[in-house]
Amino acid sequence: MRLYVFYIGTHDEYLTANIINQVLRICSNGTKDSELINSKTNASMTAMLEIDPQDSTELMLATQMVTVHNITMEMSYRALLTEGQTHQAVNFNVNRMTKLMRTYMAQMEALNKYRNKGKQQITVQHVNVNDGGQAVIGDINQGGGNG
């Protein structure tokens, strides 16, 4: 048996095991098909690795983000099932899906804000400087000085 060790934001084995068990429990909800459970769990764990959590806070947020994404896709699927479904049920699923999409966006913003320590970053991709003009490259701080 080959053991693969990977870093998912924490070296704490109990937290790692707990997160993996939570993902497994969520992915197995509603099915006993072990192949489907394995597929969903592997995809969810891969998505968490792609988010690349750097500490336990990011790991927990990544787990929530993957869970919200999976539920959003389920609600999308249910909203598209128009046969045998009332308009009220379709609207209910669309409303759930919309709320979950907003939640996911808020989670992405929270992760970015956490990673940037609350600082906003602006990247300028292209700068034109005309003849006789000047450009400054680097951090520029504007504020009240003692001058």
C-alpha positions, 0 to 999 in steps of 0.5 A: 500500500502506498501512502500519499501525504499532502498538505492541505493547510494544516499538519494537525492529523486530527483536524485533517482527518475531521475535515476529510470525514466531513467531506466524505459524509457530505459526499455520501449523503443520499447514496450508497453507491461507493463508486459515486461517493469516491468520485464525489469525495475525490473531486471535492478534495481535489477542489480543496487542494486547488484552492491551496489553503495555507493554514487551518482558517483557509482550510475550513473556508475552502471546505465550506466553499467546496460544499457550497459549490456542490450544493449549488450545482445540485440546486441548479440540477433540480431547478432544471427538472421541469417535468413533474415539478411545479413552477413554485418548486422550480422557483424555490430551487432557483432562489436557493441556487441564487443564495448559494451563489452569493454565499460562494462569492462572499466566501471567495471575497473573504478568502482573498481579504484574509490572504491579503491581510485586508489590503487591496492590491491593484495591478497595472498591466500596461502603462504608456508614457509619452515623450517628456512624461514620467512614470513611477514604478513602485508603491506610492503612499499619499497622505498628510506629511509634515511638510 
